Amino acid sequence: MSSTKTPNKRFSSPLFLALLPWPAVAAGLFVGHSALLAFVFYASVCLFGIWRLEGFACSLKPRWPLRVHLGVALVSNLLLVGLYQLLGKWLLPAELLNERLAGVGVTAASFVWLFPYFLIGNPLIEELFWRGCLRARGPLYTALLFGSWHSLPIFLIAPLWVAPLGVLGVMAVGFTLDKVVEKTQTLGDAILLHALAADLPLLVILWIASR
């Protein structure tokens, strides 16, 4: 009996599951040279983690009114896109960004699937896994692990001296979203903020750079 339960217990370890995005994303980006493949692998390990950790306890219904989410999204988009417009040619030149994205199969035509993935699929899956299933481990724990695997795509596309700032930014976003879930006791608000205030500005910046 014990010999059959041990592997299941191991594969249900929160730390083990939280580290799975590293090999999944690395395989897609550096072996398959495909961002799409990396996203598929990443979503798969997140869904596997949700299954192994037996789901999540929080509701998916937002508590804050839509105007709050739209207001935060407006400020975030204006701030981040505005900073890119002002400093992007020094921090993340469009030519360099497009060249590195093309190396993993991301072109202007990719926005056909990038927008639905980042505005619907990615926020939902990530919040269910990181802020739903792993939230009991603590906000700092999940924020560090959540942000650390993002170093793979960030260091791939950004200059070496800029990439650490991006990783720290993702950690800060993860920590903030965890606090949103703690405040609202639902994943709904975190999912909306993730999509509109975090992923949407990234998509807009990539779209501007690709033009």
MOCOR-V965240 format. One record per residue. N is the residue number from 0. D_FIRST is the distance of its C-alpha to the first C-alpha in Angstrom with 2 decimals. Layout:
{{N	D_FIRST} {N	D_FIRST}}
//
This chain:
{{0	0.00} {1	3.80} {2	5.51} {3	5.46} {4	6.50} {5	8.95} {6	11.31} {7	11.64} {8	12.52} {9	14.88} {10	16.56} {11	17.09} {12	18.91} {13	22.47} {14	24.11} {15	22.42} {16	23.46} {17	26.88} {18	27.54} {19	26.80} {20	30.43} {21	31.79} {22	30.68} {23	31.10} {24	34.67} {25	35.57} {26	34.66} {27	36.90} {28	39.79} {29	40.00} {30	38.57} {31	39.53} {32	42.54} {33	41.97} {34	41.71} {35	40.71} {36	37.79} {37	36.79} {38	36.91} {39	34.81} {40	32.12} {41	32.30} {42	32.12} {43	29.11} {44	27.06} {45	28.25} {46	27.16} {47	23.75} {48	23.58} {49	24.74} {50	22.02} {51	19.17} {52	20.73} {53	21.05} {54	24.81} {55	27.51} {56	29.01} {57	32.69} {58	35.28} {59	36.96} {60	40.38} {61	42.87} {62	44.62} {63	47.50} {64	50.42} {65	50.83} {66	53.96} {67	51.94} {68	49.70} {69	52.77} {70	54.66} {71	51.98} {72	51.62} {73	55.39} {74	55.65} {75	52.75} {76	54.13} {77	57.66} {78	56.61} {79	54.28} {80	56.35} {81	59.50} {82	58.23} {83	57.37} {84	60.85} {85	62.42} {86	60.33} {87	58.41} {88	60.89} {89	60.29} {90	56.61} {91	55.29} {92	58.07} {93	57.75} {94	58.52} {95	55.71} {96	53.25} {97	54.13} {98	53.99} {99	50.47} {100	49.21} {101	50.76} {102	48.78} {103	45.56} {104	47.23} {105	48.39} {106	51.98} {107	54.16} {108	52.85} {109	49.28} {110	50.15} {111	49.72} {112	45.94} {113	45.86} {114	47.33} {115	44.95} {116	41.92} {117	42.91} {118	44.33} {119	41.64} {120	38.43} {121	38.07} {122	38.80} {123	36.47} {124	33.45} {125	34.02} {126	34.52} {127	31.45} {128	29.31} {129	31.17} {130	32.76} {131	30.38} {132	26.78} {133	27.54} {134	30.36} {135	28.42} {136	28.40} {137	32.19} {138	35.23} {139	36.03} {140	32.52} {141	32.41} {142	36.10} {143	35.75} {144	32.82} {145	34.51} {146	37.79} {147	36.64} {148	35.33} {149	38.64} {150	40.31} {151	39.52} {152	41.85} {153	44.22} {154	44.94} {155	45.29} {156	48.12} {157	49.74} {158	51.88} {159	50.16} {160	52.06} {161	51.32} {162	47.61} {163	46.39} {164	48.31} {165	46.50} {166	43.06} {167	44.14} {168	45.46} {169	42.15} {170	40.41} {171	43.10} {172	42.59} {173	38.83} {174	39.54} {175	42.23} {176	40.13} {177	37.40} {178	40.18} {179	41.39} {180	38.02} {181	38.05} {182	41.59} {183	41.22} {184	37.61} {185	37.49} {186	36.78} {187	39.83} {188	42.40} {189	40.45} {190	40.04} {191	43.79} {192	44.84} {193	42.56} {194	44.19} {195	47.78} {196	48.23} {197	45.98} {198	45.43} {199	48.81} {200	50.92} {201	49.00} {202	49.74} {203	53.39} {204	53.77} {205	52.34} {206	54.64} {207	57.66} {208	56.91} {209	56.61} {210	60.02}}
//
